[in-house]
């Protein structure tokens, strides 16, 4: 299966927590690619600091439990679930999955809000200019229709695969 993940962090060592999430996914993956890092203003929720965001595309065995993988990644970063849309050390969302895969009833895939989030679409487009969000269309077209204020690419920050 090919899974696209969105990673975000706005507490503590933000880049280090994104790297932690990448490493956890890469450990389970056959192959993984990562987008550039973006810094973004929070969307919704309580007042909080800016996020660092990235998107990963991973080739994973078809029997991978995505819910467990997300839980492991967030746990390694010390994620404590508190207030919805509140600050966090690491948030990992499954954006889309293609190919044979286990269905996890706890996950809604494709992610229901991904099409409206520049902090998902912009890094995903950088990673894959031909990307499509199942049921919504080309990522480039979706990004053209969303507000991109409060999001900027951080070429001075890098995540490393492997």
N, C-alpha and C positions, 0 to 999 in steps of 0.2 A: 504494500500500500504506500501511497505518497500522502503524507500529512503536512499541512501548513499550520504552523504555530505562531501566535503573536505573544511576545514577551514584553512585560513592562515592569519597571521598578522606580519607586520614588522615595525610598527610605534608605539611610545608611550608604554603603558602597554600591551605588546604583549600577555602575558598569560591572563590578564584581558579581553582583547578583544576577545580572543578565548572562554573564559568562557561566555562572553556576547552572542556570537553566539550559543553556546551550550544551554544556558538558553532559548533563543528565540525559538529554535527548540523544546526543551523539553516542553515548555509551550503549543505547538500545538500538541505534540505527545502523543500517548497512552503509548509508551515505547521508550526508547532511550539508546543506548550504545555508549561509546566513547573509542577511541584508546589511547595508550600512546602518549605523545607529542614528536615531532621531531623538531630539529633545522636544517634549511637548507639554503644553499646559494641560492640567487635569480637565476631564470632561465629567460634569456632574459631581455629586457627592459633596462632602464638606470641604472647607478651605484646606489646601495642602500644597506642597511643593511640586515642582515640575517632574515629569517622568522622563526616563530614558526608555526607548522602545526599539524593538527589532523584530524581524520576521524570519522564521526558519522554515526551510522545506526539507523534510526528511523522508528517506525511503526506509520503511520499517517492515519487519516481518508481519504477515497478515494476522497473526494471532496476538499481536501486541495489545495489551490492555491500556488504552489511551488515558483513561481515568487514573489508573495506578501510576502511569508515567508522569502525568501532571502533578499528582500528589507527591511523588518522590522528588521531582524538581523543586516544587515550592517548599517542601519540607527541608531540603538541603539548604535552602536560603533562609530558613527560620521563619517562614510565613506563618502568621497568626491571623486566622480569619476573624475580622472584627466587623466594623460597620460597612455596609454595602457601598461600593465605589470609594471606600476610604483609602488612606495611604497604605502601602504594602512594600515589603522587601522584594517580592517577586510575584507577578501574576502571569500565569501561562494559560492561554486559551487555544483550543483547537479551532482553527478558522475553517478548514475544509479537509476532506479526505477523499481520495480517489483510489480505485482498485479494490480488490477483495480485502475486507477488514471485519473485525469483531464489532458488533453494534453494542454500544454502551448506552443504555437507556437514560443514564444521568447526564449525557452530553447531547446538546443540540448542535448538529452539524449539517450544513454549514452554519457558522456562528450567526445568530439572527441579527446582530448589530454591526457586523463587519463592514457591510456595504456603506455605512454612514460614518465610518471612522477613518479620518485621514491618517491617524497614527498607525493604522493597520495597512491601509491601501498604499501610502507613499513608500514605505520600506518594501512592501511586497512587489510593487511595480519596479523598484530598483533591482530587486532580486530576479524578477522574471517579467520582462516587458510584455510577454504574451499571456500572462496569467489571466485566468477566468475564475470568478467566484460562482460555483454551481448555483443555478437558479436566479442569478442576478446579472451576470454578464462580465464583460471585459473589465479588469481592474482599472485600466487606463481611463475608460469612460466613466466608471463609478467615481474615481478620484476627481475627474473634471467637474463633477456635480456636487462635491462636498466642500465645506468651508475649510480652507487650509491655514487659517490664521492660528497662530500659537504653535506651529510645528516648524522645526528647522532641522536639516540634516547636519550631523556633527561628524565631519570627516576627520576631526582630531581624535575621535574615539573609535576603537576597533574591537570587534569580537574575533576570536581565533578558533577555527575548527581544528580539533585534534591536537 
